[in-house]
Amino acid sequence: MSMLAVLFAFAPLASAQSTDAPATAPVKATNVVLVHGAWADGSSWAQVIPRLQAAGLKVTAVQNPLSSLEDSVAATRRAIALQDGPTVLVAHSWAGTVISEVGSDPKVSALVYVAARAPDAGEDFVALSGKFPTGAVRAGIQTHDGYTLLSEDAFLKFFANGVEPEQAKVLYAVQGATASTLFADRTTTAAWRSKPSFYAVSKQDQTINPDLERFLAKRMDATTVELDAGHLSLVSHPKQVADLILQAAGKTK
């Protein structure tokens, strides 16, 4: 069975809980750029992409190099440059750092954070996250030649909790090696301060603390949904994640 076949094979039903948020009327977008986070690759969006395409959106999934913030920002800027109109920029996990840096681009009409970091300009995010209980996944980080990978046990139990086991094993096999210095890199701007922002909190997240996610969503005054999901909500709850992106794109559900 191909990797994409496995990824599409599981799409469990789930419920999303909306939280209070100010009304947002984003510019109608024609494009979506998806940016994956650490220990992942672009295939993590495989179940979200067809839902966006079915709504008439052009979708691009960035293959993040995960070698440095600078390199990942450059890859995302290249993707944005290829878009032909208003674009929703979406991030999962660490990639929230990337879209916070590049999201001020005039083509970007809205930002969507999926269980993602959302640093302020110049903020020490490591120090901020240290104010919240540490996610269980951290014990499984393994370093090799300056790059990190998650152990299979940590990936399956804590990073992909809530994902069907067969699917989680595929995602483990394609996880992107991530520079050990990546998490300390700081942004120079915070695009969420000037762009309509949306946030999907993962209530069962064991990678980024859910209360940290709620703090970030509240700080950016984001339109917020809470999903009964682990860190990989884009895999286990693709419909709910896609619905939030469609809302950010000005599409009716």
C-alpha positions in Angstrom: 0.0 0.0 0.0 1.4 3.5 -0.9 2.0 6.1 1.8 -0.8 8.3 0.6 -3.2 5.3 0.4 -2.4 4.6 4.1 -2.8 8.3 5.0 -6.2 8.5 3.3 -7.4 5.2 4.7 -8.3 6.6 8.1 -10.5 9.6 8.8 -12.2 9.1 12.1 -15.2 11.2 13.0 -14.6 13.8 15.7 -16.2 16.8 17.2 -14.9 20.4 17.4 -15.7 22.8 20.2 -15.7 26.5 19.3 -14.6 29.0 21.9 -15.6 32.6 22.1 -13.8 34.8 19.6 -14.4 38.1 17.9 -16.1 38.1 14.5 -13.6 38.0 11.7 -14.2 38.8 8.1 -11.1 37.8 6.2 -10.4 38.6 2.6 -11.7 35.8 0.4 -8.6 33.7 -0.5 -8.0 31.7 -3.6 -4.9 29.9 -2.3 -3.7 28.0 0.7 0.0 27.4 1.7 0.5 24.7 4.3 3.7 24.5 6.3 4.5 21.4 8.3 6.4 21.3 11.6 9.2 19.4 13.2 9.5 15.6 12.8 7.1 15.7 9.9 6.9 16.3 6.2 4.3 17.7 3.7 2.4 14.4 3.6 1.0 15.1 7.1 -1.5 17.4 5.3 -2.7 14.6 3.0 -6.2 14.3 4.4 -6.7 18.1 4.7 -5.6 19.0 1.1 -8.4 17.3 -0.9 -11.0 19.0 1.3 -9.5 22.4 0.5 -9.2 21.5 -3.2 -12.9 20.4 -3.3 -13.8 24.0 -2.1 -12.0 25.4 -5.1 -8.8 26.5 -3.4 -5.3 26.1 -4.9 -3.2 24.3 -2.3 0.6 24.2 -1.9 2.3 22.1 0.8 5.8 23.4 1.6 8.5 20.8 2.2 10.2 22.4 5.2 14.0 21.8 5.3 13.9 22.0 9.2 17.6 23.0 9.1 17.1 26.5 10.4 14.4 29.1 10.8 16.1 31.1 8.0 16.0 28.1 5.6 12.4 27.3 6.4 11.4 30.9 6.0 13.0 31.0 2.6 11.2 27.9 1.5 7.9 29.3 2.6 8.6 32.7 0.9 9.2 30.9 -2.3 5.9 29.2 -2.1 4.1 32.4 -1.3 5.8 34.1 -4.3 4.2 31.6 -6.6 0.6 32.4 -5.5 -1.6 34.5 -7.7 -3.8 36.1 -5.2 -4.9 36.3 -1.5 -3.4 33.4 0.4 -4.2 31.7 3.7 -0.9 30.6 5.4 -1.3 27.6 7.7 1.2 26.1 10.1 1.3 23.0 12.3 3.5 22.8 15.4 7.0 24.5 15.1 6.0 26.0 11.7 4.0 28.6 13.6 7.3 30.2 14.1 7.7 30.3 10.3 4.4 31.8 9.4 4.7 34.4 12.2 7.9 35.6 10.5 6.7 35.5 6.8 2.9 36.2 7.3 3.3 39.9 6.9 3.7 39.3 3.1 1.0 41.4 1.3 -0.4 38.2 -0.4 -1.2 36.6 3.0 -4.8 37.3 3.9 -5.0 35.2 7.1 -3.0 32.9 9.3 -4.1 29.6 10.7 -2.2 27.9 13.6 -2.8 24.2 14.2 -1.4 23.2 17.6 1.4 25.6 16.7 3.9 27.9 18.2 3.1 31.6 17.8 6.0 33.6 19.1 6.1 37.4 19.4 8.9 39.3 17.7 12.2 38.4 19.4 10.5 36.3 22.0 12.4 33.5 23.8 9.8 30.8 23.1 11.8 28.2 25.0 11.5 30.3 28.1 7.8 31.0 27.5 7.0 27.3 27.0 9.0 26.5 30.2 6.2 28.2 32.2 3.9 25.3 31.3 4.3 21.6 32.0 6.6 19.8 29.6 5.1 17.5 27.0 5.8 13.8 27.4 7.3 13.7 23.9 10.5 15.5 25.0 11.9 12.4 26.7 12.0 10.7 23.3 14.1 13.3 21.4 17.3 11.7 20.1 20.2 13.8 18.7 22.5 12.6 15.9 25.1 14.9 14.2 23.2 18.1 15.2 19.8 16.8 14.1 17.0 15.4 16.2 14.5 12.6 15.6 11.8 11.1 17.9 12.1 7.6 19.1 9.5 5.2 17.8 8.0 4.8 21.2 7.7 8.6 21.8 6.4 9.3 18.3 3.6 6.7 18.5 2.6 7.3 22.1 3.0 11.1 22.5 3.5 12.8 19.1 0.9 10.8 17.2 -1.5 10.0 20.0 -5.0 9.7 18.6 -3.8 8.6 15.2 -4.6 5.1 13.9 -1.5 2.9 14.6 -0.9 1.9 11.0 -1.1 5.5 9.9 1.1 6.6 12.8 3.8 4.2 11.8 3.9 5.6 8.3 4.3 9.1 9.7 7.1 7.9 12.0 8.9 6.5 8.9 8.8 9.8 7.1 9.5 12.1 10.0 11.8 14.9 9.0 15.2 15.2 10.8 15.1 18.5 12.7 18.1 20.7 13.6 18.7 20.7 17.3 19.1 24.5 17.2 15.8 25.0 15.5 13.6 25.5 18.6 15.7 28.3 19.9 15.6 30.4 16.7 13.8 33.7 17.2 11.6 35.7 14.9 12.0 39.4 14.0 8.3 40.0 13.6 4.9 38.7 14.6 2.5 38.7 11.6 -0.4 37.7 13.8 -0.4 41.2 15.2 -1.6 42.5 11.9 -3.4 39.7 10.1 -6.7 37.9 10.9 -5.6 34.8 12.9 -7.2 31.4 13.6 -6.1 28.7 16.1 -6.9 25.0 16.5 -6.1 23.9 20.0 -5.4 20.2 20.6 -6.9 19.3 24.0 -4.9 16.0 24.2 -1.6 17.4 23.0 1.5 15.8 24.6 4.0 17.8 22.5 2.9 21.4 23.1 0.9 21.9 26.3 -2.8 22.7 25.5 -2.8 25.5 28.0 0.2 27.1 26.2 -1.8 26.8 23.0 -4.8 28.5 24.6 -2.5 31.2 25.9 -1.2 31.8 22.4 -4.6 31.8 20.8 -5.9 34.3 23.4 -2.9 36.6 23.0 -3.4 36.9 19.3 -7.1 37.3 19.7 -7.6 34.4 17.3 -10.8 32.8 16.2 -10.4 29.5 18.1 -11.6 25.9 18.0 -10.8 23.2 20.5 -10.3 19.7 19.1 -10.4 16.5 21.2 -7.1 15.5 19.5 -3.4 14.9 20.1 -0.7 17.0 18.5 -1.4 15.6 15.0 -4.9 17.0 14.7 -4.4 17.6 11.0 -4.2 13.8 10.6 -6.8 12.6 13.1 -9.3 15.5 12.6 -8.8 16.6 9.0 -12.4 17.8 8.5 -12.3 20.1 11.5 -8.9 21.5 10.5 -10.0 22.0 6.9 -13.2 23.8 8.1 -11.1 26.3 10.1 -8.9 26.9 7.1 -12.0 27.4 4.9 -13.3 29.9 7.4 -10.0 31.8 7.3 -10.3 31.8 3.5 -13.8 33.3 3.6 -15.5 30.1 2.4 -18.8 29.1 3.9 -18.8 25.6 5.5 
